[in-house]
C-alpha cells in the first residue's frame, strides 16, 4: 500500500486494485444498495434507529468480500474517507456499466 495519496484521483486507481475479485466487488455493490434501501426506508417510515444498521450493512458486506474472497486488508483501515468515496464511485460505475 502506498504510504500517502495526495488526492482522491490519485487514490482511486489503487482502490480498484484492491477490488479485483468480482465477488468482492459484487458484495460491495449489494452492501451499498442495501444501505440506500435501508436509508430510504428509515426516512420514509421515520424509523431513525434503522440508521444504526447502515455501517454494519455497508462494511459487513465489504469486509466479507475482502477477507474471504479478495484476501486482503480493506483500505478503509488506512484511508477511511477516500475508501468510502471509492465505494460510492465504484458502485456508480458498476451501476452504469463503466466497471
trRosetta pair geometry for C-beta under 8 A, 3 or more apart (Angstrom, degrees):
i j d omega theta_ij theta_ji phi_ij phi_ji
1 14 7.5 88 -142 -177 69 131
1 75 7.3 161 -127 -113 128 88
1 78 6.3 102 157 44 155 171
2 5 6.3 88 96 -60 124 83
2 14 6.2 -99 15 -101 116 151
5 8 7.8 80 135 -90 128 24
5 10 4.8 175 -161 100 96 109
5 11 4.0 87 158 -74 166 90
5 14 7.0 -129 -78 21 136 143
5 79 7.0 22 30 -110 125 142
5 82 6.8 77 76 -108 139 176
6 10 5.7 47 50 28 72 155
7 10 4.6 97 58 6 81 101
7 11 6.9 -148 97 -5 44 90
8 11 5.3 -58 -143 41 37 113
8 12 6.0 49 159 -39 71 99
8 82 5.4 -172 -111 -129 81 98
8 85 5.6 -55 -135 107 136 150
8 86 7.7 -164 -160 -61 98 80
9 12 6.3 -39 -142 14 25 114
10 13 7.6 -60 -177 26 32 100
10 14 7.9 20 140 -3 61 111
11 14 5.6 -68 -166 43 48 112
11 15 6.0 53 143 -30 81 106
11 79 6.4 174 -151 -176 139 159
11 82 4.6 -27 124 177 165 144
11 86 7.0 -105 123 -65 107 121
12 15 5.1 -47 -145 30 38 120
12 16 6.6 40 158 -20 66 99
12 82 7.9 -128 -64 -180 63 103
12 86 5.8 174 -117 -109 73 97
12 89 6.5 -45 -128 89 126 157
13 16 5.8 -51 -152 32 34 112
13 17 6.9 38 150 -22 63 100
14 17 5.6 -53 -157 29 37 113
14 18 6.9 32 149 -17 65 104
14 75 7.5 124 124 -107 102 148
15 18 5.9 -63 -162 34 34 111
15 19 6.9 7 150 1 67 114
15 75 6.1 -104 -113 33 74 164
15 82 7.2 -139 -67 141 128 97
15 83 6.7 169 -120 -114 115 60
15 86 3.9 -126 -163 -144 160 150
15 90 7.3 -133 133 -49 119 123
16 19 5.8 -75 -149 50 39 100
16 20 7.8 79 154 -69 65 64
16 86 7.9 -142 -49 -163 62 117
16 90 7.2 163 -95 -96 79 114
16 99 8.0 -138 -125 -139 117 124
17 20 6.6 0 -162 -47 41 103
18 66 7.6 -2 165 -117 100 106
18 70 6.9 54 171 178 62 147
18 72 5.8 -135 -149 98 85 149
18 74 7.6 107 162 -135 135 41
18 75 5.5 164 33 -32 175 113
19 24 5.6 -151 -143 110 68 117
19 25 5.1 95 171 -79 107 87
19 28 6.8 -23 -132 -10 131 152
19 65 7.9 17 -127 142 85 130
19 70 6.9 -55 -111 -101 40 141
19 90 6.5 9 88 -135 169 156
20 24 7.7 44 59 49 43 132
20 70 7.1 123 46 -130 73 95
21 24 4.0 78 78 5 103 112
21 25 6.9 -180 90 -9 54 82
21 65 7.2 174 85 -178 117 89
21 69 4.7 174 135 141 151 103
21 70 4.6 -150 20 -87 129 69
22 25 5.6 -54 -149 38 35 111
22 26 6.1 34 153 -19 68 107
23 26 5.6 -54 -144 39 32 112
23 27 6.3 35 155 -21 65 103
23 65 6.5 -173 120 -131 74 86
23 69 4.4 -135 86 -141 117 159
24 27 5.8 -54 -150 34 29 111
24 28 6.6 33 150 -19 62 103
24 65 3.5 114 -139 175 64 105
24 66 6.2 85 -140 -69 121 45
24 69 4.6 -162 -57 89 86 121
24 70 4.2 48 -81 -47 155 107
25 28 5.6 -53 -154 34 34 115
25 29 6.4 36 149 -22 66 104
25 65 7.4 150 -20 -163 22 144
25 90 6.9 -124 -143 167 94 126
25 94 6.7 164 164 -87 110 139
25 99 7.6 -149 -164 132 142 122
26 29 5.4 -49 -148 34 36 115
26 30 6.4 36 154 -18 67 103
26 65 7.7 172 60 -109 60 126
27 30 5.7 -50 -143 37 33 109
27 31 6.2 34 156 -18 64 107
27 61 4.6 -171 171 171 86 88
27 62 6.5 160 119 -90 100 31
27 64 5.9 -131 -169 79 153 99
27 65 3.7 -171 63 -65 135 114
27 69 7.3 156 -2 21 136 141
28 31 5.8 -59 -148 39 27 111
28 32 6.2 25 156 -17 65 109
28 61 6.6 160 -89 118 26 105
28 62 5.1 56 -101 -103 77 84
28 65 5.9 -63 -40 18 79 168
28 87 6.1 -142 -170 -140 114 86
28 90 6.4 2 123 102 143 131
28 91 7.0 -128 135 -73 96 84
29 32 5.9 -58 -148 38 27 108
29 33 6.2 26 155 -18 64 108
29 90 7.8 -110 -73 124 80 94
29 91 5.9 146 -117 -120 65 75
29 94 5.2 -93 -97 102 127 157
29 95 7.8 162 -143 -57 110 77
30 33 5.7 -55 -145 38 29 111
30 34 6.2 28 156 -17 65 108
30 61 5.6 -150 83 -154 94 152
31 34 5.8 -57 -147 39 28 110
31 35 6.4 35 152 -24 63 103
31 57 5.8 160 -155 148 79 71
31 58 4.9 112 157 -133 109 38
31 59 7.6 169 -176 1 146 14
31 60 6.7 176 -120 67 123 72
31 61 2.9 -162 -64 53 117 136
31 62 5.5 -102 50 -36 164 77
32 35 5.5 -49 -151 30 33 116
32 36 6.7 32 152 -17 64 101
32 58 6.4 59 -86 -125 52 91
32 87 6.1 172 -82 160 123 102
32 88 6.9 159 -142 -97 136 58
32 91 4.3 -102 112 -99 165 141
33 36 5.8 -54 -154 35 34 110
33 37 6.4 32 150 -18 66 106
33 91 7.6 175 -50 -151 71 119
34 37 5.5 -52 -143 38 36 112
34 38 6.1 31 159 -15 69 106
34 57 5.0 -132 110 178 118 129
34 58 7.8 -163 76 -71 94 57
34 61 7.3 131 32 -27 131 145
35 38 6.1 -57 -142 41 26 105
35 39 6.1 30 156 -21 63 110
35 54 5.3 75 -140 -150 92 86
35 57 5.4 167 -76 98 74 122
35 58 4.7 32 -70 -69 134 102
36 39 5.7 -54 -143 38 28 114
36 40 6.3 29 157 -20 63 107
37 40 5.8 -57 -150 36 28 111
37 41 6.4 24 154 -15 64 108
38 41 5.7 -54 -144 40 33 111
38 42 6.1 38 155 -25 66 105
38 50 5.6 -154 178 162 96 115
38 53 6.1 -102 177 87 154 116
38 54 6.2 -172 93 -87 127 76
38 57 6.3 154 9 -9 151 167
39 42 5.8 -53 -147 33 28 113
39 43 6.6 22 156 -14 62 107
39 51 7.2 62 -113 -107 69 78
39 54 6.4 54 -69 -99 92 126
40 43 6.0 -61 -152 38 29 107
40 44 6.1 22 157 -14 67 112
41 44 5.8 -57 -137 42 30 107
41 45 5.6 3 172 6 68 117
41 47 6.9 -23 134 49 84 119
41 50 6.5 -81 95 136 99 169
42 45 6.6 -67 -132 53 17 92
42 46 7.9 31 168 -140 51 5
42 47 5.2 -105 -132 76 59 76
42 48 5.9 90 178 -105 106 35
42 49 7.9 -156 -134 55 110 39
42 50 3.9 -149 -91 70 107 120
42 51 5.3 122 -176 -53 165 77
43 46 7.5 16 -174 -75 26 42
45 50 7.9 66 67 -4 118 144
47 50 4.8 57 115 -13 101 115
48 51 5.5 -17 -175 0 62 117
49 52 5.8 -27 -177 8 58 115
50 53 5.6 -46 -171 24 55 115
50 54 7.8 77 138 -42 68 84
51 54 5.6 -22 -166 -10 51 118
52 55 7.9 -51 179 25 42 94
52 56 7.9 27 136 -1 64 114
53 56 5.3 -67 -161 47 55 114
53 57 5.6 54 146 -26 86 107
54 57 5.8 -57 -144 36 29 109
54 58 6.1 18 165 -10 66 112
55 58 6.0 -60 -138 45 29 105
55 59 5.5 7 174 3 69 117
56 59 6.7 -59 -125 51 17 94
56 60 5.2 28 168 -33 59 121
57 60 5.9 -51 -131 31 15 115
57 61 6.8 8 169 -9 54 106
58 61 6.8 -69 -161 36 20 100
58 62 6.4 8 155 -9 60 117
58 87 7.3 60 -174 171 112 158
59 62 5.5 -64 -143 46 35 111
59 63 5.6 28 164 -19 74 112
59 76 7.2 161 -122 160 104 177
60 63 6.3 -59 -140 37 20 103
60 64 6.6 22 159 -17 59 106
61 64 6.0 -56 -152 34 29 110
61 65 6.6 32 151 -20 62 107
62 65 5.6 -59 -159 34 33 116
62 66 6.5 25 151 -15 68 106
62 74 6.5 75 137 -115 107 136
62 76 7.5 88 121 -27 141 139
62 87 6.9 -48 -95 -113 143 124
63 66 5.5 -50 -143 38 39 109
63 67 5.8 21 165 -6 73 110
63 74 5.9 -64 -103 -38 75 140
64 67 6.4 -62 -133 47 25 96
64 68 5.3 -7 179 11 66 124
64 69 7.6 48 136 0 66 99
65 68 6.9 -58 -112 50 11 90
65 69 5.3 -44 -158 43 52 118
65 70 5.9 43 145 -10 73 109
66 69 7.5 -22 -57 54 7 75
66 70 4.8 -42 -131 52 44 123
66 71 7.7 -159 167 -10 51 10
66 72 5.7 -84 -165 69 90 70
66 73 7.0 52 164 -155 130 9
66 74 4.7 -109 -51 -64 174 84
67 70 7.7 23 -9 53 17 83
67 71 7.3 46 -167 -104 27 38
68 71 7.7 -64 123 -66 11 65
73 77 6.2 -55 161 29 105 137
74 77 5.9 111 82 -11 81 92
74 83 7.0 82 163 -159 93 150
75 78 5.8 -68 -164 50 58 97
75 79 5.1 -20 160 45 97 104
75 82 7.6 -68 137 92 122 96
75 83 4.6 175 97 -94 96 118
75 86 7.3 15 76 46 138 154
76 79 7.2 -80 -111 71 19 58
76 80 5.4 49 -168 -110 66 62
76 83 4.3 -147 -84 104 60 161
76 84 7.4 79 -116 -50 95 72
77 80 7.6 47 -93 -67 7 82
79 82 4.3 -40 162 54 115 110
79 83 5.0 129 96 -32 85 94
80 83 5.8 -61 -141 36 21 111
80 84 6.4 22 160 -19 61 106
81 84 5.8 -55 -152 34 30 111
81 85 6.5 28 151 -14 65 106
82 85 5.4 -51 -146 40 37 113
82 86 6.0 43 150 -24 66 105
83 86 5.3 -51 -145 36 32 116
83 87 6.5 44 151 -28 63 97
84 87 5.6 -43 -152 24 33 116
84 88 7.0 22 154 -9 61 102
85 88 6.1 -61 -155 40 33 103
85 89 6.2 30 151 -17 68 108
86 89 5.6 -54 -140 39 33 109
86 90 5.9 32 160 -17 68 108
87 90 6.0 -61 -148 39 23 107
87 91 6.2 29 151 -23 62 108
88 91 5.3 -46 -143 33 35 118
88 92 6.3 36 157 -19 65 103
89 92 5.8 -54 -150 37 31 109
89 93 6.3 28 153 -16 65 108
90 93 5.7 -55 -143 40 32 110
90 94 6.2 33 155 -19 66 105
90 99 6.3 -49 -152 37 67 177
91 94 5.9 -59 -150 38 26 108
91 95 6.2 27 153 -20 64 110
92 95 5.6 -54 -145 37 30 114
92 96 6.1 10 162 -2 66 113
92 98 8.0 -4 120 42 72 121
93 96 6.2 -63 -138 49 27 98
93 98 4.2 -90 -154 77 80 100
93 99 3.7 69 129 -19 112 115
94 97 7.8 39 -176 -71 27 25
94 98 7.9 -83 -51 53 21 66
94 99 5.0 -54 -70 65 61 112
